[in-house]
C-alpha cells in the first residue's frame, strides 16, 4: 500500500495506564489504549488529524448524532507475532467499508491518507498494548458521527472521525445457542442493513434481550418480508454446513459484507471445500437436521472470528447440533488466525504491516 504520510497534530500521553490492565482477564471493551485519533469535518473539509491522550471530550446536547443517529463505525484487529511485529488484517477493506457506510448515512467520506497515517501513528505509540499469544489482539474501532449543534431534521454540516483501540481476547470462549427470529427483523430491503450504522445495532438490543431471557446468547435474523430465509447471526455473518458443503447467504442491502465472511469463503475454497453463496430457508436447515445432514452452524465476524453454534430454537423447538470430528469451525478458525498471527504463509496477501 503506497500512501503518503500526513502531518498529524500529536499530543502525547505521558502517564500510560497499561500497568493497570490485567491482560489475562480482559473484559471486552473495558480498557482503552493511551491515545486516540480525532479529526473534524468543518466548513466542507476534513481538518488536520490529531492524536491525543484517550479521554473524555465535550459535546453539545444538541449535537445531531444524539437526535438523528448519524453515526457509523468499523471493527478491525491488530495482531502481534512471536517476533513482536504488529500486523493488521485486510485494513483496506475496513477503510472502504466505513466510507460505504458513511455515504449511506450522508456523512462525508474520510481521506485514505488520513485514515492510514493516523492508524500507523496510533499503533506506533501504543504497540505495547498489542499482546503476543493466541487469542490476544488489539481491537480497533474507527467511527464517525454528526457533531453540528441543532435539532433540525437534516444532515449535519459538521462531523468527527475518531479511532480508539482496546486490548481484546476471544469474544466467545464457548459455543453459543441461538434463537431464529420469527417476529423481529434486523434490516429490510432498501434500508441500511449493509452499512455499519450505529442504529442497526441499537435496534437489535431489545429482541436480543428477549432471546437471552429464554437462555439464548444471540439471534439468527431472517428476512423481514417472510421470516423464511436465514440471513445473519446477531452481529455476525452466518454459515451452515450441510454434509461437507458450506452455505452462506449472499450480501445485499440487508446483509453486511463481512470481511471475515469473505475471507472464510476464499479460505474454504482454497482448502477444497465447496461453498455455496445463496439464499437458504429455515425449512431447509430444519430438514437437514432431521435427516442428520446438518453438521455445523457458525458465525463469523471481526470480534469473534468464528463463533461455534451448538443449537438453535425455531417454533419453540430446540435443535441441538452434533459434535463432529475435525469441525470446519475449528479448522478454518485456526487457518485464519495462523495468517493473522504470521504463523503461516498468506497466499491471499491479507496480512499488512506498517513496518514493511
NORGI-V514367 format. One record per residue. N is the residue number from 0. RES is the residue in three letters. SS is DSSP state (hx for helix, st for strand, lp for the rest). PHI is phi in degrees with one decimal (NA if undefined). Layout:
((N	RES	SS	PHI) (N	RES	SS	PHI))
This chain:
((0	UNK	lp	NA) (1	UNK	lp	-94.7) (2	UNK	lp	-130.7) (3	UNK	lp	-87.3) (4	UNK	lp	-64.2) (5	UNK	lp	-102.0) (6	UNK	lp	-67.8) (7	UNK	lp	-113.4) (8	UNK	st	-91.3) (9	UNK	st	-113.5) (10	UNK	lp	-120.0) (11	UNK	lp	-82.4) (12	UNK	lp	-89.7) (13	UNK	lp	-93.2) (14	UNK	lp	-133.4) (15	UNK	lp	-61.2) (16	UNK	lp	-99.0) (17	UNK	hx	-61.8) (18	UNK	hx	-71.0) (19	UNK	hx	-89.2) (20	UNK	lp	-103.8) (21	UNK	lp	-91.9) (22	UNK	hx	-69.4) (23	UNK	hx	-83.3) (24	UNK	hx	-134.8) (25	UNK	lp	-78.1) (26	UNK	lp	-102.5) (27	UNK	lp	-57.5) (28	UNK	lp	81.5) (29	UNK	lp	-88.8) (30	UNK	lp	-112.3) (31	UNK	lp	-125.3) (32	UNK	lp	-68.9) (33	UNK	lp	-75.3) (34	UNK	st	-132.4) (35	UNK	st	-143.8) (36	UNK	st	-102.6) (37	UNK	st	-133.5) (38	UNK	st	-146.4) (39	UNK	st	-100.8) (40	UNK	st	-104.7) (41	UNK	st	-136.9) (42	UNK	lp	53.5) (43	UNK	lp	82.2) (44	UNK	st	-152.4) (45	UNK	st	-76.6) (46	UNK	lp	-84.5) (47	UNK	lp	-64.1) (48	UNK	lp	-64.2) (49	UNK	st	-120.5) (50	UNK	st	-105.9) (51	UNK	st	-133.4) (52	UNK	st	-59.7) (53	UNK	lp	-63.7) (54	UNK	lp	173.4) (55	UNK	lp	-63.7) (56	UNK	lp	-139.1) (57	UNK	lp	-92.6) (58	UNK	lp	-140.4) (59	UNK	lp	-72.6) (60	UNK	lp	-59.0) (61	UNK	lp	-88.9) (62	UNK	st	-56.4) (63	UNK	hx	-63.3) (64	UNK	hx	-59.7) (65	UNK	hx	-75.1) (66	UNK	hx	-107.3) (67	UNK	hx	-127.6) (68	UNK	lp	64.2) (69	UNK	lp	-77.8) (70	UNK	st	-156.5) (71	UNK	st	-136.6) (72	UNK	st	-151.9) (73	UNK	lp	-133.7) (74	UNK	lp	-131.3) (75	UNK	st	-133.9) (76	UNK	st	-138.0) (77	UNK	st	-113.2) (78	UNK	st	-126.9) (79	UNK	st	-117.0) (80	UNK	lp	-86.3) (81	UNK	lp	-69.1) (82	UNK	lp	-100.2) (83	UNK	lp	67.3) (84	UNK	lp	-93.0) (85	UNK	st	-96.4) (86	UNK	st	-124.0) (87	UNK	st	-105.2) (88	UNK	st	-118.8) (89	UNK	lp	51.6) (90	UNK	hx	-64.7) (91	UNK	hx	-65.8) (92	UNK	hx	-65.8) (93	UNK	hx	-64.8) (94	UNK	hx	-61.0) (95	UNK	hx	-62.3) (96	UNK	hx	-70.7) (97	UNK	hx	-68.5) (98	UNK	hx	-75.5) (99	UNK	hx	-63.7) (100	UNK	hx	-63.3) (101	UNK	hx	-60.2) (102	UNK	hx	-59.1) (103	UNK	hx	-65.4) (104	UNK	lp	-99.7) (105	UNK	lp	60.7) (106	UNK	lp	-103.4) (107	UNK	lp	-59.6) (108	UNK	lp	-67.2) (109	UNK	lp	-92.0) (110	UNK	lp	-66.5) (111	UNK	hx	-61.2) (112	UNK	hx	-65.0) (113	UNK	hx	-66.3) (114	UNK	hx	-59.5) (115	UNK	hx	-79.3) (116	UNK	hx	-66.6) (117	UNK	hx	-66.3) (118	UNK	hx	-65.0) (119	UNK	hx	-59.4) (120	UNK	hx	-69.9) (121	UNK	hx	-59.7) (122	UNK	hx	-68.5) (123	UNK	hx	-67.1) (124	UNK	hx	-73.4) (125	UNK	lp	-113.2) (126	UNK	hx	-63.5) (127	UNK	hx	-67.6) (128	UNK	hx	-75.6) (129	UNK	lp	-87.4) (130	UNK	lp	-88.5) (131	UNK	st	-74.8) (132	UNK	lp	107.8) (133	UNK	lp	-56.7) (134	UNK	lp	89.7) (135	UNK	lp	-88.5) (136	UNK	st	-161.9) (137	UNK	st	-112.7) (138	UNK	st	-80.9) (139	UNK	st	-115.0) (140	UNK	st	-119.0) (141	UNK	st	-78.5) (142	UNK	st	-157.7) (143	UNK	st	-137.7) (144	UNK	st	-151.7) (145	UNK	st	-80.2) (146	UNK	lp	-122.1) (147	UNK	lp	-64.0) (148	UNK	st	-80.4) (149	UNK	lp	147.9) (150	UNK	lp	-110.8) (151	UNK	lp	-71.3) (152	UNK	lp	-81.6) (153	UNK	lp	-153.3) (154	UNK	lp	-58.9) (155	UNK	lp	-68.9) (156	UNK	lp	-101.0) (157	UNK	lp	-139.1) (158	UNK	st	-140.7) (159	UNK	st	-130.4) (160	UNK	st	-105.7) (161	UNK	st	-139.0) (162	UNK	st	-133.3) (163	UNK	st	-123.2) (164	UNK	st	-137.2) (165	UNK	st	-141.7) (166	UNK	st	-66.7) (167	UNK	st	-142.7) (168	UNK	lp	-121.3) (169	UNK	lp	-59.2) (170	UNK	lp	-74.2) (171	UNK	lp	-116.6) (172	UNK	lp	-86.3) (173	UNK	lp	-133.1) (174	UNK	lp	-62.8) (175	UNK	st	-117.2) (176	UNK	st	-108.1) (177	UNK	st	-129.5) (178	UNK	st	-112.2) (179	UNK	st	-81.3) (180	UNK	lp	-68.5) (181	UNK	lp	-126.3) (182	UNK	lp	-125.2) (183	UNK	lp	-89.4) (184	UNK	lp	-128.2) (185	UNK	lp	-83.4) (186	UNK	lp	-158.0) (187	UNK	lp	-140.3) (188	UNK	lp	-56.5) (189	UNK	lp	79.9) (190	UNK	lp	-91.8) (191	UNK	lp	-118.1) (192	UNK	lp	-60.0) (193	UNK	lp	-76.0) (194	UNK	lp	-92.9) (195	UNK	lp	-90.4) (196	UNK	st	-86.7) (197	UNK	hx	-56.0) (198	UNK	hx	-63.9) (199	UNK	hx	-57.4) (200	UNK	hx	-81.5) (201	UNK	hx	-60.2) (202	UNK	lp	-71.1) (203	UNK	lp	-81.2) (204	UNK	hx	-62.1) (205	UNK	hx	-64.1) (206	UNK	hx	-63.6) (207	UNK	hx	-68.1) (208	UNK	hx	-61.5) (209	UNK	hx	-63.7) (210	UNK	hx	-64.9) (211	UNK	hx	-66.7) (212	UNK	hx	-63.3) (213	UNK	lp	-93.8) (214	UNK	lp	97.5) (215	UNK	lp	-109.3) (216	UNK	lp	-84.0) (217	UNK	st	-149.4) (218	UNK	st	-116.8) (219	UNK	st	-92.0) (220	UNK	st	-80.0) (221	UNK	st	-116.9) (222	UNK	lp	-65.0) (223	UNK	lp	-71.6) (224	UNK	lp	-76.0) (225	UNK	lp	-122.9) (226	UNK	lp	57.7) (227	UNK	lp	-98.4) (228	UNK	st	-108.2) (229	UNK	st	-82.2) (230	UNK	st	-126.9) (231	UNK	st	-141.6) (232	UNK	st	-121.2) (233	UNK	lp	60.5) (234	UNK	lp	-101.8) (235	UNK	st	-120.5) (236	UNK	st	-73.2) (237	UNK	st	-136.4) (238	UNK	st	-124.2) (239	UNK	st	-122.5) (240	UNK	st	-107.1) (241	UNK	st	-111.3) (242	UNK	lp	65.0) (243	UNK	lp	-108.1) (244	UNK	st	-102.6) (245	UNK	st	-99.4) (246	UNK	st	-128.5) (247	UNK	st	-143.1) (248	UNK	lp	-70.9) (249	UNK	lp	-72.3) (250	UNK	lp	-71.0) (251	UNK	lp	-161.0) (252	UNK	lp	-75.4) (253	UNK	lp	-106.0) (254	UNK	lp	-121.3) (255	UNK	lp	-67.0) (256	UNK	lp	-80.7) (257	UNK	lp	-67.9) (258	UNK	hx	-72.1) (259	UNK	hx	-64.8) (260	UNK	hx	-57.6) (261	UNK	hx	-72.7) (262	UNK	hx	-66.6) (263	UNK	hx	-67.5) (264	UNK	hx	-59.6) (265	UNK	hx	-63.9) (266	UNK	hx	-65.2) (267	UNK	hx	-62.7) (268	UNK	hx	-64.6) (269	UNK	hx	-62.7) (270	UNK	lp	-87.9) (271	UNK	lp	88.6) (272	UNK	lp	-92.4) (273	UNK	lp	-73.6) (274	UNK	st	-123.8) (275	UNK	st	-108.6) (276	UNK	st	-106.4) (277	UNK	lp	-160.8) (278	UNK	lp	-69.5) (279	UNK	lp	-135.6) (280	UNK	st	-84.9) (281	UNK	hx	-58.0) (282	UNK	hx	-60.5) (283	UNK	hx	-67.4) (284	UNK	hx	-69.1) (285	UNK	hx	-61.7) (286	UNK	hx	-64.0) (287	UNK	hx	-63.0) (288	UNK	hx	-64.5) (289	UNK	hx	-64.1) (290	UNK	lp	-89.6) (291	UNK	lp	75.9) (292	UNK	lp	-98.3) (293	UNK	st	-80.6) (294	UNK	st	-92.7) (295	UNK	st	-151.4) (296	UNK	st	-133.8) (297	UNK	st	-150.3) (298	UNK	st	-99.0) (299	UNK	st	-130.2) (300	UNK	st	-174.5) (301	UNK	lp	-61.9) (302	UNK	lp	-66.0) (303	UNK	lp	-92.1) (304	UNK	st	63.5) (305	UNK	st	-134.1) (306	UNK	st	-112.2) (307	UNK	st	-72.6) (308	UNK	st	-108.6) (309	UNK	st	-96.3) (310	UNK	st	-178.7) (311	UNK	st	-142.1) (312	UNK	st	-109.2) (313	UNK	st	-146.8) (314	UNK	lp	53.5) (315	UNK	lp	63.8) (316	UNK	st	-121.1) (317	UNK	st	-93.1) (318	UNK	st	-114.4) (319	UNK	st	-81.2) (320	UNK	lp	-97.1) (321	UNK	lp	-75.5) (322	UNK	lp	-84.0) (323	UNK	lp	-114.3) (324	UNK	lp	-75.9) (325	UNK	lp	49.8) (326	UNK	lp	-63.5) (327	UNK	hx	-59.8) (328	UNK	hx	-58.3) (329	UNK	hx	-77.9) (330	UNK	hx	-60.2) (331	UNK	hx	-79.8) (332	UNK	hx	-64.6) (333	UNK	hx	-63.4) (334	UNK	hx	-62.5) (335	UNK	hx	-67.3) (336	UNK	hx	-71.1) (337	UNK	hx	-62.7) (338	UNK	hx	-71.0) (339	UNK	hx	-62.3) (340	UNK	lp	-92.0) (341	UNK	lp	61.3) (342	UNK	lp	-100.3) (343	UNK	lp	-144.9) (344	UNK	lp	-64.3) (345	UNK	lp	-121.8) (346	UNK	lp	-67.8) (347	UNK	lp	-100.5) (348	UNK	lp	59.4) (349	UNK	lp	-84.2) (350	UNK	st	-79.1) (351	UNK	st	-140.5) (352	UNK	lp	-135.1) (353	UNK	lp	-71.3) (354	UNK	lp	-80.4) (355	UNK	lp	-77.6))
